Amino acid sequence: MVDDAQFAKLNARVALLERQVEFLLSHSNLHYVDQPVAMPYPDVAELKRKGDLIGAIKAYRGYTNASLAEAKTFVENMVV
């Protein structure tokens, strides 16, 4: 069982960790997503998985009208 003093210490530690994580995220240009959305373009992911990056980029551009640079960045950074 945790007494009041231990609980207060735990709360303070959690608050410190939350501030540290917020600081790191804000200075790294990263954005935390609690539950990533499912890949809306499964065929793009499949093309990348097979090593067809050009096909994946073309398919992504077909869905989104993204520029070549945007599509390339998206495909290169997607996790499959």
PyMOL Python script that loads the backbone (N, CA, C, O; Angstrom):
from pymol import cmd

cmd.read_pdbstr("""\
ATOM      1  N   MET A   1       0.838  -1.189   0.000  1.00  0.00           N
ATOM      2  CA  MET A   1       0.000   0.000   0.000  1.00  0.00           C
ATOM      3  C   MET A   1       0.872   1.238   0.000  1.00  0.00           C
ATOM      4  O   MET A   1       1.894   1.281   0.686  1.00  0.00           O
ATOM      5  N   VAL A   2       0.481   2.240  -0.760  1.00  0.00           N
ATOM      6  CA  VAL A   2       1.234   3.480  -0.874  1.00  0.00           C
ATOM      7  C   VAL A   2       0.617   4.509   0.061  1.00  0.00           C
ATOM      8  O   VAL A   2      -0.587   4.761   0.025  1.00  0.00           O
ATOM      9  N   ASP A   3       1.473   5.105   0.908  1.00  0.00           N
ATOM     10  CA  ASP A   3       0.943   6.131   1.807  1.00  0.00           C
ATOM     11  C   ASP A   3       0.939   7.491   1.107  1.00  0.00           C
ATOM     12  O   ASP A   3       1.405   7.614  -0.026  1.00  0.00           O
ATOM     13  N   ASP A   4       0.414   8.501   1.782  1.00  0.00           N
ATOM     14  CA  ASP A   4       0.260   9.825   1.174  1.00  0.00           C
ATOM     15  C   ASP A   4       1.589  10.429   0.730  1.00  0.00           C
ATOM     16  O   ASP A   4       1.656  11.059  -0.326  1.00  0.00           O
ATOM     17  N   ALA A   5       2.635  10.249   1.513  1.00  0.00           N
ATOM     18  CA  ALA A   5       3.942  10.817   1.176  1.00  0.00           C
ATOM     19  C   ALA A   5       4.505  10.138  -0.079  1.00  0.00           C
ATOM     20  O   ALA A   5       5.040  10.807  -0.963  1.00  0.00           O
ATOM     21  N   GLN A   6       4.382   8.826  -0.151  1.00  0.00           N
ATOM     22  CA  GLN A   6       4.860   8.100  -1.327  1.00  0.00           C
ATOM     23  C   GLN A   6       4.049   8.487  -2.560  1.00  0.00           C
ATOM     24  O   GLN A   6       4.601   8.638  -3.650  1.00  0.00           O
ATOM     25  N   PHE A   7       2.750   8.645  -2.387  1.00  0.00           N
ATOM     26  CA  PHE A   7       1.886   9.029  -3.493  1.00  0.00           C
ATOM     27  C   PHE A   7       2.261  10.416  -4.009  1.00  0.00           C
ATOM     28  O   PHE A   7       2.298  10.643  -5.218  1.00  0.00           O
ATOM     29  N   ALA A   8       2.540  11.342  -3.091  1.00  0.00           N
ATOM     30  CA  ALA A   8       2.937  12.698  -3.477  1.00  0.00           C
ATOM     31  C   ALA A   8       4.262  12.660  -4.246  1.00  0.00           C
ATOM     32  O   ALA A   8       4.426  13.384  -5.228  1.00  0.00           O
ATOM     33  N   LYS A   9       5.211  11.819  -3.805  1.00  0.00           N
ATOM     34  CA  LYS A   9       6.492  11.688  -4.504  1.00  0.00           C
ATOM     35  C   LYS A   9       6.285  11.129  -5.915  1.00  0.00           C
ATOM     36  O   LYS A   9       6.894  11.606  -6.872  1.00  0.00           O
ATOM     37  N   LEU A  10       5.431  10.127  -6.037  1.00  0.00           N
ATOM     38  CA  LEU A  10       5.136   9.550  -7.344  1.00  0.00           C
ATOM     39  C   LEU A  10       4.485  10.578  -8.266  1.00  0.00           C
ATOM     40  O   LEU A  10       4.840  10.673  -9.441  1.00  0.00           O
ATOM     41  N   ASN A  11       3.537  11.345  -7.739  1.00  0.00           N
ATOM     42  CA  ASN A  11       2.888  12.392  -8.538  1.00  0.00           C
ATOM     43  C   ASN A  11       3.895  13.427  -9.009  1.00  0.00           C
ATOM     44  O   ASN A  11       3.845  13.867 -10.158  1.00  0.00           O
ATOM     45  N   ALA A  12       4.808  13.816  -8.130  1.00  0.00           N
ATOM     46  CA  ALA A  12       5.828  14.796  -8.504  1.00  0.00           C
ATOM     47  C   ALA A  12       6.738  14.224  -9.588  1.00  0.00           C
ATOM     48  O   ALA A  12       7.099  14.929 -10.530  1.00  0.00           O
ATOM     49  N   ARG A  13       7.106  12.957  -9.460  1.00  0.00           N
ATOM     50  CA  ARG A  13       7.975  12.326 -10.461  1.00  0.00           C
ATOM     51  C   ARG A  13       7.275  12.232 -11.823  1.00  0.00           C
ATOM     52  O   ARG A  13       7.887  12.496 -12.858  1.00  0.00           O
ATOM     53  N   VAL A  14       6.006  11.859 -11.816  1.00  0.00           N
ATOM     54  CA  VAL A  14       5.242  11.783 -13.069  1.00  0.00           C
ATOM     55  C   VAL A  14       5.139  13.169 -13.701  1.00  0.00           C
ATOM     56  O   VAL A  14       5.289  13.303 -14.916  1.00  0.00           O
ATOM     57  N   ALA A  15       4.889  14.179 -12.911  1.00  0.00           N
ATOM     58  CA  ALA A  15       4.788  15.544 -13.430  1.00  0.00           C
ATOM     59  C   ALA A  15       6.118  15.972 -14.053  1.00  0.00           C
ATOM     60  O   ALA A  15       6.129  16.602 -15.110  1.00  0.00           O
ATOM     61  N   LEU A  16       7.243  15.634 -13.405  1.00  0.00           N
ATOM     62  CA  LEU A  16       8.560  15.957 -13.948  1.00  0.00           C
ATOM     63  C   LEU A  16       8.781  15.236 -15.278  1.00  0.00           C
ATOM     64  O   LEU A  16       9.250  15.841 -16.242  1.00  0.00           O
ATOM     65  N   LEU A  17       8.447  13.956 -15.330  1.00  0.00           N
ATOM     66  CA  LEU A  17       8.604  13.189 -16.571  1.00  0.00           C
ATOM     67  C   LEU A  17       7.743  13.757 -17.695  1.00  0.00           C
ATOM     68  O   LEU A  17       8.185  13.825 -18.842  1.00  0.00           O
ATOM     69  N   GLU A  18       6.527  14.160 -17.375  1.00  0.00           N
ATOM     70  CA  GLU A  18       5.658  14.758 -18.386  1.00  0.00           C
ATOM     71  C   GLU A  18       6.251  16.044 -18.928  1.00  0.00           C
ATOM     72  O   GLU A  18       6.201  16.284 -20.134  1.00  0.00           O
ATOM     73  N   ARG A  19       6.812  16.874 -18.062  1.00  0.00           N
ATOM     74  CA  ARG A  19       7.445  18.113 -18.514  1.00  0.00           C
ATOM     75  C   ARG A  19       8.664  17.815 -19.388  1.00  0.00           C
ATOM     76  O   ARG A  19       8.896  18.502 -20.382  1.00  0.00           O
ATOM     77  N   GLN A  20       9.436  16.799 -19.025  1.00  0.00           N
ATOM     78  CA  GLN A  20      10.612  16.439 -19.811  1.00  0.00           C
ATOM     79  C   GLN A  20      10.215  15.942 -21.198  1.00  0.00           C
ATOM     80  O   GLN A  20      10.831  16.321 -22.194  1.00  0.00           O
ATOM     81  N   VAL A  21       9.201  15.105 -21.266  1.00  0.00           N
ATOM     82  CA  VAL A  21       8.737  14.585 -22.552  1.00  0.00           C
ATOM     83  C   VAL A  21       8.222  15.735 -23.411  1.00  0.00           C
ATOM     84  O   VAL A  21       8.538  15.803 -24.599  1.00  0.00           O
ATOM     85  N   GLU A  22       7.442  16.627 -22.837  1.00  0.00           N
ATOM     86  CA  GLU A  22       6.927  17.782 -23.579  1.00  0.00           C
ATOM     87  C   GLU A  22       8.066  18.637 -24.109  1.00  0.00           C
ATOM     88  O   GLU A  22       8.022  19.093 -25.251  1.00  0.00           O
ATOM     89  N   PHE A  23       9.081  18.857 -23.288  1.00  0.00           N
ATOM     90  CA  PHE A  23      10.250  19.634 -23.716  1.00  0.00           C
ATOM     91  C   PHE A  23      10.944  18.949 -24.886  1.00  0.00           C
ATOM     92  O   PHE A  23      11.256  19.596 -25.886  1.00  0.00           O
ATOM     93  N   LEU A  24      11.187  17.654 -24.771  1.00  0.00           N
ATOM     94  CA  LEU A  24      11.880  16.917 -25.836  1.00  0.00           C
ATOM     95  C   LEU A  24      11.083  16.937 -27.132  1.00  0.00           C
ATOM     96  O   LEU A  24      11.653  17.135 -28.205  1.00  0.00           O
ATOM     97  N   LEU A  25       9.783  16.738 -27.048  1.00  0.00           N
ATOM     98  CA  LEU A  25       8.952  16.766 -28.252  1.00  0.00           C
ATOM     99  C   LEU A  25       8.955  18.151 -28.892  1.00  0.00           C
ATOM    100  O   LEU A  25       9.058  18.273 -30.113  1.00  0.00           O
ATOM    101  N   SER A  26       8.845  19.174 -28.085  1.00  0.00           N
ATOM    102  CA  SER A  26       8.769  20.526 -28.644  1.00  0.00           C
ATOM    103  C   SER A  26      10.084  20.957 -29.282  1.00  0.00           C
ATOM    104  O   SER A  26      10.087  21.819 -30.161  1.00  0.00           O
ATOM    105  N   HIS A  27      11.188  20.379 -28.860  1.00  0.00           N
ATOM    106  CA  HIS A  27      12.489  20.759 -29.424  1.00  0.00           C
ATOM    107  C   HIS A  27      12.991  19.784 -30.489  1.00  0.00           C
ATOM    108  O   HIS A  27      14.106  19.935 -30.988  1.00  0.00           O
ATOM    109  N   SER A  28      12.196  18.807 -30.832  1.00  0.00           N
ATOM    110  CA  SER A  28      12.639  17.829 -31.827  1.00  0.00           C
ATOM    111  C   SER A  28      11.762  17.831 -33.079  1.00  0.00           C
ATOM    112  O   SER A  28      11.962  17.015 -33.979  1.00  0.00           O
ATOM    113  N   ASN A  29      10.799  18.738 -33.139  1.00  0.00           N
ATOM    114  CA  ASN A  29       9.866  18.798 -34.267  1.00  0.00           C
ATOM    115  C   ASN A  29       9.112  17.488 -34.464  1.00  0.00           C
ATOM    116  O   ASN A  29       8.757  17.138 -35.590  1.00  0.00           O
ATOM    117  N   LEU A  30       8.870  16.774 -33.392  1.00  0.00           N
ATOM    118  CA  LEU A  30       8.079  15.550 -33.436  1.00  0.00           C
ATOM    119  C   LEU A  30       6.718  15.823 -32.819  1.00  0.00           C
ATOM    120  O   LEU A  30       6.569  16.703 -31.971  1.00  0.00           O
ATOM    121  N   HIS A  31       5.737  15.060 -33.254  1.00  0.00           N
ATOM    122  CA  HIS A  31       4.399  15.191 -32.696  1.00  0.00           C
ATOM    123  C   HIS A  31       3.953  13.819 -32.229  1.00  0.00           C
ATOM    124  O   HIS A  31       3.963  12.857 -32.997  1.00  0.00           O
ATOM    125  N   TYR A  32       3.564  13.734 -30.974  1.00  0.00           N
ATOM    126  CA  TYR A  32       3.135  12.473 -30.402  1.00  0.00           C
ATOM    127  C   TYR A  32       1.714  12.164 -30.848  1.00  0.00           C
ATOM    128  O   TYR A  32       0.831  13.019 -30.786  1.00  0.00           O
ATOM    129  N   VAL A  33       1.506  10.933 -31.297  1.00  0.00           N
ATOM    130  CA  VAL A  33       0.180  10.455 -31.668  1.00  0.00           C
ATOM    131  C   VAL A  33      -0.115   9.255 -30.782  1.00  0.00           C
ATOM    132  O   VAL A  33       0.570   8.235 -30.857  1.00  0.00           O
ATOM    133  N   ASP A  34      -1.136   9.381 -29.944  1.00  0.00           N
ATOM    134  CA  ASP A  34      -1.432   8.334 -28.968  1.00  0.00           C
ATOM    135  C   ASP A  34      -1.775   7.018 -29.637  1.00  0.00           C
ATOM    136  O   ASP A  34      -1.241   5.972 -29.268  1.00  0.00           O
ATOM    137  N   GLN A  35      -2.649   7.061 -30.601  1.00  0.00           N
ATOM    138  CA  GLN A  35      -3.034   5.859 -31.316  1.00  0.00           C
ATOM    139  C   GLN A  35      -2.963   6.165 -32.804  1.00  0.00           C
ATOM    140  O   GLN A  35      -3.888   6.752 -33.366  1.00  0.00           O
ATOM    141  N   PRO A  36      -1.868   5.768 -33.443  1.00  0.00           N
ATOM    142  CA  PRO A  36      -1.756   6.071 -34.874  1.00  0.00           C
ATOM    143  C   PRO A  36      -2.935   5.494 -35.647  1.00  0.00           C
ATOM    144  O   PRO A  36      -3.441   4.415 -35.340  1.00  0.00           O
ATOM    145  N   VAL A  37      -3.349   6.232 -36.638  1.00  0.00           N
ATOM    146  CA  VAL A  37      -4.450   5.755 -37.472  1.00  0.00           C
ATOM    147  C   VAL A  37      -3.939   4.651 -38.374  1.00  0.00           C
ATOM    148  O   VAL A  37      -2.753   4.601 -38.700  1.00  0.00           O
ATOM    149  N   ALA A  38      -4.817   3.788 -38.767  1.00  0.00           N
ATOM    150  CA  ALA A  38      -4.447   2.714 -39.672  1.00  0.00           C
ATOM    151  C   ALA A  38      -4.048   3.304 -41.022  1.00  0.00           C
ATOM    152  O   ALA A  38      -4.537   4.361 -41.420  1.00  0.00           O
ATOM    153  N   MET A  39      -3.168   2.618 -41.705  1.00  0.00           N
ATOM    154  CA  MET A  39      -2.717   3.090 -43.013  1.00  0.00           C
ATOM    155  C   MET A  39      -3.915   3.190 -43.949  1.00  0.00           C
ATOM    156  O   MET A  39      -4.556   2.182 -44.244  1.00  0.00           O
ATOM    157  N   PRO A  40      -4.226   4.405 -44.422  1.00  0.00           N
ATOM    158  CA  PRO A  40      -5.389   4.564 -45.299  1.00  0.00           C
ATOM    159  C   PRO A  40      -5.143   4.061 -46.716  1.00  0.00           C
ATOM    160  O   PRO A  40      -6.086   3.929 -47.496  1.00  0.00           O
ATOM    161  N   TYR A  41      -3.891   3.780 -47.058  1.00  0.00           N
ATOM    162  CA  TYR A  41      -3.552   3.355 -48.417  1.00  0.00           C
ATOM    163  C   TYR A  41      -2.786   2.032 -48.345  1.00  0.00           C
ATOM    164  O   TYR A  41      -1.567   2.016 -48.510  1.00  0.00           O
ATOM    165  N   PRO A  42      -3.489   0.925 -48.101  1.00  0.00           N
ATOM    166  CA  PRO A  42      -2.777  -0.344 -47.912  1.00  0.00           C
ATOM    167  C   PRO A  42      -1.973  -0.765 -49.144  1.00  0.00           C
ATOM    168  O   PRO A  42      -0.957  -1.447 -49.008  1.00  0.00           O
ATOM    169  N   ASP A  43      -2.409  -0.371 -50.341  1.00  0.00           N
ATOM    170  CA  ASP A  43      -1.636  -0.748 -51.527  1.00  0.00           C
ATOM    171  C   ASP A  43      -0.312   0.014 -51.593  1.00  0.00           C
ATOM    172  O   ASP A  43       0.677  -0.510 -52.105  1.00  0.00           O
ATOM    173  N   VAL A  44      -0.286   1.248 -51.078  1.00  0.00           N
ATOM    174  CA  VAL A  44       0.957   2.007 -51.014  1.00  0.00           C
ATOM    175  C   VAL A  44       1.922   1.297 -50.069  1.00  0.00           C
ATOM    176  O   VAL A  44       3.105   1.148 -50.376  1.00  0.00           O
ATOM    177  N   ALA A  45       1.415   0.865 -48.926  1.00  0.00           N
ATOM    178  CA  ALA A  45       2.250   0.147 -47.971  1.00  0.00           C
ATOM    179  C   ALA A  45       2.768  -1.154 -48.569  1.00  0.00           C
ATOM    180  O   ALA A  45       3.926  -1.516 -48.361  1.00  0.00           O
ATOM    181  N   GLU A  46       1.930  -1.848 -49.301  1.00  0.00           N
ATOM    182  CA  GLU A  46       2.332  -3.119 -49.909  1.00  0.00           C
ATOM    183  C   GLU A  46       3.423  -2.901 -50.952  1.00  0.00           C
ATOM    184  O   GLU A  46       4.375  -3.678 -51.023  1.00  0.00           O
ATOM    185  N   LEU A  47       3.293  -1.856 -51.757  1.00  0.00           N
ATOM    186  CA  LEU A  47       4.328  -1.544 -52.744  1.00  0.00           C
ATOM    187  C   LEU A  47       5.658  -1.240 -52.058  1.00  0.00           C
ATOM    188  O   LEU A  47       6.712  -1.691 -52.505  1.00  0.00           O
ATOM    189  N   LYS A  48       5.600  -0.478 -50.976  1.00  0.00           N
ATOM    190  CA  LYS A  48       6.837  -0.182 -50.259  1.00  0.00           C
ATOM    191  C   LYS A  48       7.419  -1.452 -49.664  1.00  0.00           C
ATOM    192  O   LYS A  48       8.627  -1.679 -49.732  1.00  0.00           O
ATOM    193  N   ARG A  49       6.565  -2.274 -49.084  1.00  0.00           N
ATOM    194  CA  ARG A  49       7.013  -3.526 -48.474  1.00  0.00           C
ATOM    195  C   ARG A  49       7.746  -4.396 -49.504  1.00  0.00           C
ATOM    196  O   ARG A  49       8.710  -5.087 -49.173  1.00  0.00           O
ATOM    197  N   LYS A  50       7.273  -4.351 -50.755  1.00  0.00           N
ATOM    198  CA  LYS A  50       7.882  -5.136 -51.831  1.00  0.00           C
ATOM    199  C   LYS A  50       9.131  -4.458 -52.406  1.00  0.00           C
ATOM    200  O   LYS A  50       9.819  -5.039 -53.245  1.00  0.00           O
ATOM    201  N   GLY A  51       9.423  -3.243 -51.963  1.00  0.00           N
ATOM    202  CA  GLY A  51      10.599  -2.540 -52.443  1.00  0.00           C
ATOM    203  C   GLY A  51      10.353  -1.661 -53.655  1.00  0.00           C
ATOM    204  O   GLY A  51      11.300  -1.131 -54.237  1.00  0.00           O
ATOM    205  N   ASP A  52       9.093  -1.498 -54.044  1.00  0.00           N
ATOM    206  CA  ASP A  52       8.756  -0.665 -55.207  1.00  0.00           C
ATOM    207  C   ASP A  52       8.427   0.752 -54.733  1.00  0.00           C
ATOM    208  O   ASP A  52       7.264   1.150 -54.669  1.00  0.00           O
ATOM    209  N   LEU A  53       9.479   1.499 -54.403  1.00  0.00           N
ATOM    210  CA  LEU A  53       9.265   2.852 -53.868  1.00  0.00           C
ATOM    211  C   LEU A  53       8.659   3.786 -54.917  1.00  0.00           C
ATOM    212  O   LEU A  53       7.808   4.614 -54.594  1.00  0.00           O
ATOM    213  N   ILE A  54       9.090   3.655 -56.146  1.00  0.00           N
ATOM    214  CA  ILE A  54       8.538   4.525 -57.202  1.00  0.00           C
ATOM    215  C   ILE A  54       7.047   4.246 -57.375  1.00  0.00           C
ATOM    216  O   ILE A  54       6.252   5.179 -57.491  1.00  0.00           O
ATOM    217  N   GLY A  55       6.669   2.986 -57.393  1.00  0.00           N
ATOM    218  CA  GLY A  55       5.249   2.635 -57.496  1.00  0.00           C
ATOM    219  C   GLY A  55       4.458   3.139 -56.310  1.00  0.00           C
ATOM    220  O   GLY A  55       3.335   3.619 -56.460  1.00  0.00           O
ATOM    221  N   ALA A  56       5.046   3.030 -55.128  1.00  0.00           N
ATOM    222  CA  ALA A  56       4.371   3.510 -53.917  1.00  0.00           C
ATOM    223  C   ALA A  56       4.177   5.017 -53.963  1.00  0.00           C
ATOM    224  O   ALA A  56       3.122   5.529 -53.589  1.00  0.00           O
ATOM    225  N   ILE A  57       5.206   5.725 -54.425  1.00  0.00           N
ATOM    226  CA  ILE A  57       5.114   7.179 -54.528  1.00  0.00           C
ATOM    227  C   ILE A  57       4.049   7.574 -55.546  1.00  0.00           C
ATOM    228  O   ILE A  57       3.251   8.477 -55.293  1.00  0.00           O
ATOM    229  N   LYS A  58       4.035   6.906 -56.687  1.00  0.00           N
ATOM    230  CA  LYS A  58       3.012   7.194 -57.701  1.00  0.00           C
ATOM    231  C   LYS A  58       1.610   6.920 -57.164  1.00  0.00           C
ATOM    232  O   LYS A  58       0.701   7.726 -57.359  1.00  0.00           O
ATOM    233  N   ALA A  59       1.437   5.797 -56.496  1.00  0.00           N
ATOM    234  CA  ALA A  59       0.121   5.452 -55.946  1.00  0.00           C
ATOM    235  C   ALA A  59      -0.317   6.489 -54.912  1.00  0.00           C
ATOM    236  O   ALA A  59      -1.471   6.920 -54.918  1.00  0.00           O
ATOM    237  N   TYR A  60       0.592   6.890 -54.029  1.00  0.00           N
ATOM    238  CA  TYR A  60       0.268   7.884 -53.006  1.00  0.00           C
ATOM    239  C   TYR A  60      -0.126   9.214 -53.657  1.00  0.00           C
ATOM    240  O   TYR A  60      -1.085   9.858 -53.232  1.00  0.00           O
ATOM    241  N   ARG A  61       0.614   9.616 -54.682  1.00  0.00           N
ATOM    242  CA  ARG A  61       0.292  10.864 -55.380  1.00  0.00           C
ATOM    243  C   ARG A  61      -1.080  10.769 -56.039  1.00  0.00           C
ATOM    244  O   ARG A  61      -1.816  11.754 -56.097  1.00  0.00           O
ATOM    245  N   GLY A  62      -1.422   9.579 -56.536  1.00  0.00           N
ATOM    246  CA  GLY A  62      -2.735   9.386 -57.144  1.00  0.00           C
ATOM    247  C   GLY A  62      -3.869   9.578 -56.146  1.00  0.00           C
ATOM    248  O   GLY A  62      -4.935  10.077 -56.505  1.00  0.00           O
ATOM    249  N   TYR A  63      -3.643   9.186 -54.898  1.00  0.00           N
ATOM    250  CA  TYR A  63      -4.666   9.360 -53.866  1.00  0.00           C
ATOM    251  C   TYR A  63      -4.747  10.795 -53.368  1.00  0.00           C
ATOM    252  O   TYR A  63      -5.836  11.302 -53.096  1.00  0.00           O
ATOM    253  N   THR A  64      -3.594  11.452 -53.247  1.00  0.00           N
ATOM    254  CA  THR A  64      -3.543  12.701 -52.492  1.00  0.00           C
ATOM    255  C   THR A  64      -3.249  13.950 -53.303  1.00  0.00           C
ATOM    256  O   THR A  64      -3.425  15.059 -52.798  1.00  0.00           O
ATOM    257  N   ASN A  65      -2.809  13.806 -54.534  1.00  0.00           N
ATOM    258  CA  ASN A  65      -2.347  14.953 -55.323  1.00  0.00           C
ATOM    259  C   ASN A  65      -1.166  15.661 -54.668  1.00  0.00           C
ATOM    260  O   ASN A  65      -0.941  16.848 -54.905  1.00  0.00           O
ATOM    261  N   ALA A  66      -0.411  14.934 -53.843  1.00  0.00           N
ATOM    262  CA  ALA A  66       0.770  15.502 -53.192  1.00  0.00           C
ATOM    263  C   ALA A  66       1.838  15.769 -54.242  1.00  0.00           C
ATOM    264  O   ALA A  66       1.848  15.157 -55.310  1.00  0.00           O
ATOM    265  N   SER A  67       2.730  16.686 -53.921  1.00  0.00           N
ATOM    266  CA  SER A  67       3.864  16.932 -54.813  1.00  0.00           C
ATOM    267  C   SER A  67       4.779  15.712 -54.778  1.00  0.00           C
ATOM    268  O   SER A  67       4.666  14.858 -53.899  1.00  0.00           O
ATOM    269  N   LEU A  68       5.667  15.649 -55.731  1.00  0.00           N
ATOM    270  CA  LEU A  68       6.611  14.542 -55.773  1.00  0.00           C
ATOM    271  C   LEU A  68       7.439  14.497 -54.493  1.00  0.00           C
ATOM    272  O   LEU A  68       7.650  13.426 -53.924  1.00  0.00           O
ATOM    273  N   ALA A  69       7.904  15.649 -54.046  1.00  0.00           N
ATOM    274  CA  ALA A  69       8.717  15.711 -52.825  1.00  0.00           C
ATOM    275  C   ALA A  69       7.918  15.265 -51.605  1.00  0.00           C
ATOM    276  O   ALA A  69       8.428  14.515 -50.773  1.00  0.00           O
ATOM    277  N   GLU A  70       6.666  15.720 -51.492  1.00  0.00           N
ATOM    278  CA  GLU A  70       5.824  15.330 -50.354  1.00  0.00           C
ATOM    279  C   GLU A  70       5.560  13.834 -50.371  1.00  0.00           C
ATOM    280  O   GLU A  70       5.632  13.175 -49.334  1.00  0.00           O
ATOM    281  N   ALA A  71       5.257  13.301 -51.540  1.00  0.00           N
ATOM    282  CA  ALA A  71       4.963  11.865 -51.640  1.00  0.00           C
ATOM    283  C   ALA A  71       6.201  11.037 -51.325  1.00  0.00           C
ATOM    284  O   ALA A  71       6.115  10.016 -50.642  1.00  0.00           O
ATOM    285  N   LYS A  72       7.344  11.475 -51.822  1.00  0.00           N
ATOM    286  CA  LYS A  72       8.602  10.764 -51.559  1.00  0.00           C
ATOM    287  C   LYS A  72       8.884  10.744 -50.061  1.00  0.00           C
ATOM    288  O   LYS A  72       9.235   9.703 -49.508  1.00  0.00           O
ATOM    289  N   THR A  73       8.733  11.884 -49.411  1.00  0.00           N
ATOM    290  CA  THR A  73       8.957  11.970 -47.969  1.00  0.00           C
ATOM    291  C   THR A  73       7.991  11.063 -47.220  1.00  0.00           C
ATOM    292  O   THR A  73       8.389  10.353 -46.296  1.00  0.00           O
ATOM    293  N   PHE A  74       6.721  11.085 -47.616  1.00  0.00           N
ATOM    294  CA  PHE A  74       5.715  10.255 -46.951  1.00  0.00           C
ATOM    295  C   PHE A  74       6.074   8.782 -47.077  1.00  0.00           C
ATOM    296  O   PHE A  74       6.101   8.062 -46.080  1.00  0.00           O
ATOM    297  N   VAL A  75       6.348   8.334 -48.288  1.00  0.00           N
ATOM    298  CA  VAL A  75       6.621   6.915 -48.530  1.00  0.00           C
ATOM    299  C   VAL A  75       7.908   6.488 -47.821  1.00  0.00           C
ATOM    300  O   VAL A  75       7.958   5.415 -47.220  1.00  0.00           O
ATOM    301  N   GLU A  76       8.930   7.310 -47.887  1.00  0.00           N
ATOM    302  CA  GLU A  76      10.188   6.950 -47.243  1.00  0.00           C
ATOM    303  C   GLU A  76      10.045   6.833 -45.729  1.00  0.00           C
ATOM    304  O   GLU A  76      10.741   6.035 -45.100  1.00  0.00           O
ATOM    305  N   ASN A  77       9.141   7.628 -45.138  1.00  0.00           N
ATOM    306  CA  ASN A  77       8.995   7.632 -43.684  1.00  0.00           C
ATOM    307  C   ASN A  77       7.909   6.716 -43.153  1.00  0.00           C
ATOM    308  O   ASN A  77       7.800   6.525 -41.942  1.00  0.00           O
ATOM    309  N   MET A  78       7.103   6.146 -44.043  1.00  0.00           N
ATOM    310  CA  MET A  78       6.018   5.297 -43.544  1.00  0.00           C
ATOM    311  C   MET A  78       6.587   3.983 -43.018  1.00  0.00           C
ATOM    312  O   MET A  78       7.541   3.432 -43.568  1.00  0.00           O
ATOM    313  N   VAL A  79       5.990   3.507 -41.964  1.00  0.00           N
ATOM    314  CA  VAL A  79       6.397   2.248 -41.349  1.00  0.00           C
ATOM    315  C   VAL A  79       5.501   1.152 -41.871  1.00  0.00           C
ATOM    316  O   VAL A  79       4.279   1.214 -41.732  1.00  0.00           O
ATOM    317  N   VAL A  80       6.112   0.141 -42.474  1.00  0.00           N
ATOM    318  CA  VAL A  80       5.332  -0.978 -43.033  1.00  0.00           C
ATOM    319  C   VAL A  80       5.757  -2.277 -42.400  1.00  0.00           C
ATOM    320  O   VAL A  80       5.220  -3.333 -42.736  1.00  0.00           O
TER     321      VAL A  80
END
""", "prot")
cmd.dss("prot")
cmd.show_as("cartoon", "prot")
cmd.util.cbc("prot")
cmd.orient("prot")
